[in-house]
Amino acid sequence: AIQNTYDIFEMALFDSNRCIDTTQEDKRHASTLLISCLEQLLKRNNILLQDVSFLAVNCGPGPFSTLRSV
């Protein structure tokens, strides 16, 4: 799951209903760090991108640039 607020963007890794791990960064870095944060989150949990079956992303409200990046 990926979401953003007016201050941060967050990612969470779930297995069904259980949250396995999370990460967050300042929203000003969303466009530059989004992919690397996702890679680190998956790597930390020994999961390959092709093993992810579903992505959930919020669509706002939030700053336009952060929403566009997410």
N, CA, C and O atoms as a MOPAC input file, in Angstrom:
PM7 MOZYME 1SCF
protein

 N      0.85500 1    -1.17200 1     0.00000 1
 C      0.00000 1     0.00000 1     0.00000 1
 C      0.89700 1     1.22900 1     0.00000 1
 O      1.92300 1     1.27100 1     0.67900 1
 N      0.48900 1     2.23200 1    -0.77700 1
 C      1.23700 1     3.48800 1    -0.85100 1
 C      0.25300 1     4.61700 1    -0.59400 1
 O     -0.82600 1     4.66200 1    -1.18600 1
 N      0.63100 1     5.52700 1     0.29300 1
 C     -0.22200 1     6.67800 1     0.55900 1
 C      0.63100 1     7.89600 1     0.83800 1
 O      1.81600 1     7.78000 1     1.15100 1
 N      0.03200 1     9.04900 1     0.72400 1
 C      0.73800 1    10.26400 1     1.09400 1
 C     -0.17900 1    11.17900 1     1.89500 1
 O     -1.40400 1    11.13600 1     1.78100 1
 N      0.46400 1    12.00600 1     2.70800 1
 C     -0.23400 1    13.04000 1     3.44400 1
 C      0.37200 1    14.36000 1     2.99400 1
 O      1.11500 1    14.39300 1     2.01300 1
 N      0.07400 1    15.42600 1     3.68000 1
 C      0.67900 1    16.70700 1     3.34200 1
 C      2.12200 1    16.80100 1     3.81100 1
 O      2.81500 1    17.76100 1     3.47300 1
 N      2.59500 1    15.81700 1     4.58800 1
 C      3.95600 1    15.85300 1     5.10900 1
 C      4.83400 1    14.69600 1     4.64100 1
 O      6.03200 1    14.88200 1     4.42700 1
 N      4.25900 1    13.50600 1     4.47900 1
 C      5.06500 1    12.31800 1     4.18400 1
 C      4.40200 1    11.45200 1     3.11600 1
 O      3.22400 1    11.62000 1     2.80100 1
 N      5.18400 1    10.52400 1     2.56800 1
 C      4.59000 1     9.41200 1     1.82800 1
 C      5.01700 1     8.14200 1     2.53200 1
 O      6.13800 1     8.03300 1     3.02700 1
 N      4.10900 1     7.18800 1     2.56900 1
 C      4.31900 1     5.95000 1     3.31000 1
 C      4.06000 1     4.75000 1     2.41700 1
 O      3.25200 1     4.80100 1     1.49000 1
 N      4.76000 1     3.67600 1     2.71900 1
 C      4.51800 1     2.39100 1     2.07200 1
 C      4.37400 1     1.34300 1     3.15600 1
 O      5.04100 1     1.39600 1     4.19000 1
 N      3.49800 1     0.39600 1     2.90300 1
 C      3.31500 1    -0.71300 1     3.83500 1
 C      3.19600 1    -1.99600 1     3.04000 1
 O      2.60700 1    -2.02200 1     1.96000 1
 N      3.75100 1    -3.03800 1     3.57500 1
 C      3.71700 1    -4.36000 1     2.96200 1
 C      2.80000 1    -5.23000 1     3.80500 1
 O      2.97900 1    -5.34600 1     5.01700 1
 N      1.81400 1    -5.84500 1     3.15200 1
 C      0.82200 1    -6.65500 1     3.85700 1
 C      0.82400 1    -8.08700 1     3.34600 1
 O      1.13300 1    -8.35100 1     2.18400 1
 N      0.47500 1    -8.99500 1     4.23200 1
 C      0.16400 1   -10.37500 1     3.87600 1
 C     -1.26100 1   -10.58400 1     4.36000 1
 O     -1.50400 1   -10.77400 1     5.55200 1
 N     -2.19800 1   -10.54500 1     3.42400 1
 C     -3.62800 1   -10.53900 1     3.74800 1
 C     -3.92900 1    -9.32200 1     4.60900 1
 O     -3.76600 1    -8.19300 1     4.14600 1
 N     -4.36500 1    -9.52100 1     5.85000 1
 C     -4.72800 1    -8.40700 1     6.72900 1
 C     -3.57500 1    -7.94100 1     7.60800 1
 O     -3.69600 1    -6.92600 1     8.29500 1
 N     -2.47600 1    -8.65600 1     7.59900 1
 C     -1.37300 1    -8.39600 1     8.53000 1
 C     -0.32300 1    -7.48300 1     7.90400 1
 O      0.20000 1    -7.77100 1     6.82700 1
 N     -0.02300 1    -6.39100 1     8.58000 1
 C      1.03200 1    -5.48500 1     8.12900 1
 C      2.38000 1    -6.09200 1     8.50200 1
 O      2.65000 1    -6.36000 1     9.67200 1
 N      3.22200 1    -6.30500 1     7.49300 1
 C      4.52300 1    -6.93200 1     7.70100 1
 C      5.59700 1    -5.89600 1     8.00200 1
 O      6.42400 1    -6.09100 1     8.89300 1
 N      5.58200 1    -4.78600 1     7.25000 1
 C      6.64600 1    -3.79400 1     7.37300 1
 C      6.16100 1    -2.47700 1     6.77600 1
 O      5.27900 1    -2.46700 1     5.91600 1
 N      6.73400 1    -1.37600 1     7.23000 1
 C      6.39200 1    -0.05600 1     6.69700 1
 C      7.64600 1     0.77700 1     6.50600 1
 O      8.69600 1     0.48200 1     7.07800 1
 N      7.52700 1     1.80900 1     5.70400 1
 C      8.58400 1     2.80100 1     5.53900 1
 C      7.92500 1     4.12900 1     5.20800 1
 O      6.81100 1     4.15900 1     4.68500 1
 N      8.60400 1     5.22000 1     5.50800 1
 C      8.06600 1     6.53300 1     5.17700 1
 C      9.19500 1     7.50500 1     4.90500 1
 O     10.30800 1     7.33900 1     5.40400 1
 N      8.90100 1     8.51600 1     4.11400 1
 C      9.86000 1     9.55900 1     3.75800 1
 C      9.13300 1    10.89100 1     3.67900 1
 O      7.90900 1    10.93200 1     3.56000 1
 N      9.87800 1    11.95900 1     3.74300 1
 C      9.32200 1    13.29300 1     3.55700 1
 C      8.72300 1    13.40400 1     2.16800 1
 O      9.31800 1    12.92900 1     1.20200 1
 N      7.56400 1    14.01700 1     2.05100 1
 C      6.85700 1    14.10200 1     0.76800 1
 C      7.67400 1    14.81700 1    -0.30000 1
 O      7.46000 1    14.58800 1    -1.49000 1
 N      8.60500 1    15.67800 1     0.09900 1
 C      9.42600 1    16.40600 1    -0.87900 1
 C     10.34000 1    15.47900 1    -1.67000 1
 O     10.86500 1    15.86700 1    -2.71300 1
 N     10.53200 1    14.25600 1    -1.18100 1
 C     11.41500 1    13.29500 1    -1.84900 1
 C     10.65500 1    12.18400 1    -2.56500 1
 O     11.25900 1    11.20800 1    -3.00900 1
 N      9.33800 1    12.32300 1    -2.68100 1
 C      8.51600 1    11.25200 1    -3.25900 1
 C      8.95900 1    10.89200 1    -4.66600 1
 O      9.08100 1     9.70900 1    -4.98300 1
 N      9.20200 1    11.87100 1    -5.50700 1
 C      9.53500 1    11.55800 1    -6.90400 1
 C     10.90900 1    10.91000 1    -7.04100 1
 O     11.12200 1    10.11500 1    -7.95700 1
 N     11.84300 1    11.23300 1    -6.15300 1
 C     13.18100 1    10.65600 1    -6.27500 1
 C     13.36100 1     9.36100 1    -5.49400 1
 O     14.19600 1     8.53800 1    -5.86800 1
 N     12.60400 1     9.15500 1    -4.42200 1
 C     12.83000 1     8.00000 1    -3.55500 1
 C     11.76700 1     6.91700 1    -3.62200 1
 O     11.93200 1     5.86600 1    -3.00200 1
 N     10.69000 1     7.13800 1    -4.34900 1
 C      9.58700 1     6.17700 1    -4.34800 1
 C     10.04100 1     4.77800 1    -4.75200 1
 O      9.77300 1     3.81100 1    -4.03900 1
 N     10.71600 1     4.66200 1    -5.87300 1
 C     11.14700 1     3.34200 1    -6.36700 1
 C     12.18700 1     2.72000 1    -5.44300 1
 O     12.11000 1     1.52900 1    -5.14400 1
 N     13.15400 1     3.50600 1    -4.98900 1
 C     14.18100 1     2.93000 1    -4.10300 1
 C     13.58400 1     2.51000 1    -2.75400 1
 O     14.01300 1     1.51000 1    -2.17800 1
 N     12.61200 1     3.25400 1    -2.25100 1
 C     11.94000 1     2.85100 1    -0.99900 1
 C     11.19100 1     1.53500 1    -1.19100 1
 O     11.22900 1     0.65900 1    -0.32600 1
 N     10.51600 1     1.40200 1    -2.31800 1
 C      9.81200 1     0.15600 1    -2.61200 1
 C     10.79500 1    -1.00500 1    -2.71400 1
 O     10.55200 1    -2.07500 1    -2.15600 1
 N     11.89800 1    -0.80000 1    -3.41900 1
 C     12.91400 1    -1.84900 1    -3.54700 1
 C     13.46000 1    -2.25600 1    -2.18900 1
 O     13.61000 1    -3.44800 1    -1.92100 1
 N     13.75900 1    -1.29200 1    -1.32600 1
 C     14.29800 1    -1.58600 1     0.00400 1
 C     13.28200 1    -2.33000 1     0.86200 1
 O     13.63600 1    -3.26800 1     1.57700 1
 N     12.02900 1    -1.91500 1     0.79100 1
 C     10.97500 1    -2.57000 1     1.56100 1
 C     10.83700 1    -4.03300 1     1.14700 1
 O     10.73300 1    -4.91700 1     1.99900 1
 N     10.83500 1    -4.28400 1    -0.15000 1
 C     10.73300 1    -5.66000 1    -0.63900 1
 C     11.97300 1    -6.46600 1    -0.27900 1
 O     11.86800 1    -7.61000 1     0.16500 1
 N     13.14300 1    -5.87300 1    -0.46800 1
 C     14.39400 1    -6.57400 1    -0.18200 1
 C     14.50500 1    -6.93300 1     1.29700 1
 O     14.92300 1    -8.03800 1     1.64300 1
 N     14.13200 1    -6.00200 1     2.16200 1
 C     14.18100 1    -6.23900 1     3.60400 1
 C     13.33100 1    -7.43500 1     4.01500 1
 O     13.60200 1    -8.08200 1     5.02700 1
 N     12.31000 1    -7.72200 1     3.23000 1
 C     11.38000 1    -8.80200 1     3.55700 1
 C     11.50300 1    -9.99800 1     2.62200 1
 O     10.64200 1   -10.87800 1     2.61800 1
 N     12.58300 1   -10.03200 1     1.82200 1
 C     12.86200 1   -11.14100 1     0.90800 1
 C     11.69300 1   -11.43800 1    -0.01600 1
 O     11.30500 1   -12.59200 1    -0.19500 1
 N     11.13100 1   -10.37200 1    -0.60700 1
 C     10.00200 1   -10.50600 1    -1.52500 1
 C     10.39400 1    -9.89900 1    -2.86500 1
 O     10.98100 1    -8.81800 1    -2.91400 1
 N     10.07300 1   -10.58600 1    -3.94100 1
 C     10.32200 1   -10.07400 1    -5.28700 1
 C      9.09100 1    -9.31300 1    -5.77000 1
 O      7.96700 1    -9.61700 1    -5.37100 1
 N      9.30800 1    -8.33900 1    -6.61800 1
 C      8.19300 1    -7.54600 1    -7.12800 1
 C      7.16300 1    -8.42300 1    -7.82200 1
 O      5.96400 1    -8.16900 1    -7.70500 1
 N      7.60300 1    -9.44800 1    -8.54000 1
 C      6.65600 1   -10.31700 1    -9.23300 1
 C      5.80700 1   -11.14700 1    -8.27000 1
 O      4.80200 1   -11.72700 1    -8.67900 1
 N      6.20000 1   -11.20800 1    -6.99500 1
 C      5.40300 1   -11.91700 1    -5.99300 1
 C      4.29500 1   -11.04600 1    -5.39800 1
 O      3.42300 1   -11.54800 1    -4.68800 1
 N      4.33000 1    -9.74700 1    -5.68500 1
 C      3.29500 1    -8.83000 1    -5.18500 1
 C      2.06300 1    -8.99600 1    -6.06400 1
 O      2.13700 1    -8.85100 1    -7.28400 1
 N      0.93900 1    -9.30000 1    -5.44200 1
 C     -0.27400 1    -9.57300 1    -6.22000 1
 C     -1.22200 1    -8.38800 1    -6.30600 1
 O     -2.15400 1    -8.40700 1    -7.10900 1
 N     -1.00500 1    -7.36200 1    -5.49900 1
 C     -1.95600 1    -6.25300 1    -5.46700 1
 C     -1.25800 1    -5.01500 1    -4.92900 1
 O     -0.52000 1    -5.09500 1    -3.94700 1
 N     -1.48300 1    -3.87400 1    -5.56400 1
 C     -0.99300 1    -2.58800 1    -5.06600 1
 C     -2.18000 1    -1.69500 1    -4.75800 1
 O     -3.08300 1    -1.55500 1    -5.58200 1
 N     -2.18600 1    -1.09800 1    -3.59200 1
 C     -3.22500 1    -0.13300 1    -3.22100 1
 C     -2.55800 1     1.22700 1    -3.08300 1
 O     -1.54900 1     1.36800 1    -2.39200 1
 N     -3.12900 1     2.22700 1    -3.74700 1
 C     -2.55800 1     3.57600 1    -3.72400 1
 C     -3.67400 1     4.56400 1    -3.45500 1
 O     -4.73100 1     4.50300 1    -4.08200 1
 N     -3.43700 1     5.48800 1    -2.51000 1
 C     -4.47600 1     6.47600 1    -2.24400 1
 C     -4.48200 1     7.54000 1    -3.34300 1
 O     -3.46900 1     7.77000 1    -4.00400 1
 N     -5.61400 1     8.17200 1    -3.52300 1
 C     -5.73200 1     9.16600 1    -4.59300 1
 C     -6.02600 1    10.55700 1    -4.03600 1
 O     -6.56800 1    11.41000 1    -4.73900 1
 N     -5.67600 1    10.77700 1    -2.80100 1
 C     -5.78900 1    12.10700 1    -2.24000 1
 C     -6.67600 1    12.12400 1    -1.01900 1
 O     -7.23800 1    11.09400 1    -0.64700 1
 N     -6.80700 1    13.24800 1    -0.40100 1
 C     -6.21300 1    14.52400 1    -0.79700 1
 C     -4.72300 1    14.56100 1    -0.49200 1
 O     -4.20900 1    13.74600 1     0.27500 1
 N     -4.05600 1    15.49800 1    -1.09100 1
 C     -2.62900 1    15.68000 1    -0.89300 1
 C     -2.10000 1    16.67700 1    -1.89200 1
 O     -2.82100 1    17.09600 1    -2.79800 1
 N     -0.84500 1    17.06200 1    -1.73800 1
 C     -0.21800 1    17.98600 1    -2.67700 1
 C     -0.15800 1    17.36600 1    -4.08000 1
 O      0.10800 1    16.17300 1    -4.22000 1
 N     -0.40200 1    18.16300 1    -5.09800 1
 C     -0.46500 1    17.66300 1    -6.47200 1
 C      0.80300 1    16.90100 1    -6.86100 1
 O      0.70300 1    15.78900 1    -7.38100 1
 N      1.96700 1    17.45400 1    -6.63000 1
 C      3.21900 1    16.80500 1    -7.06400 1
 C      3.43000 1    15.46600 1    -6.38500 1
 O      3.89500 1    14.51700 1    -7.01500 1
 N      3.09100 1    15.37900 1    -5.10200 1
 C      3.24700 1    14.10800 1    -4.38500 1
 C      2.25300 1    13.08200 1    -4.91200 1
 O      2.61400 1    11.92700 1    -5.13400 1
 N      1.01700 1    13.49000 1    -5.11300 1
 C      0.01100 1    12.56800 1    -5.67200 1
 C      0.43700 1    12.07700 1    -7.05700 1
 O      0.28700 1    10.89500 1    -7.36800 1
 N      0.95700 1    12.96100 1    -7.87100 1
 C      1.39600 1    12.60200 1    -9.21600 1
 C      2.52400 1    11.58100 1    -9.13000 1
 O      2.54000 1    10.61800 1    -9.89700 1
 N      3.45300 1    11.77200 1    -8.22600 1
 C      4.58400 1    10.83800 1    -8.06600 1
 C      4.12400 1     9.46800 1    -7.58500 1
 O      4.57000 1     8.43300 1    -8.08000 1
 N      3.22600 1     9.48800 1    -6.61600 1
 C      2.71800 1     8.23100 1    -6.06000 1
 C      1.86900 1     7.53200 1    -7.10000 1
 O      1.34100 1     6.45100 1    -6.84000 1

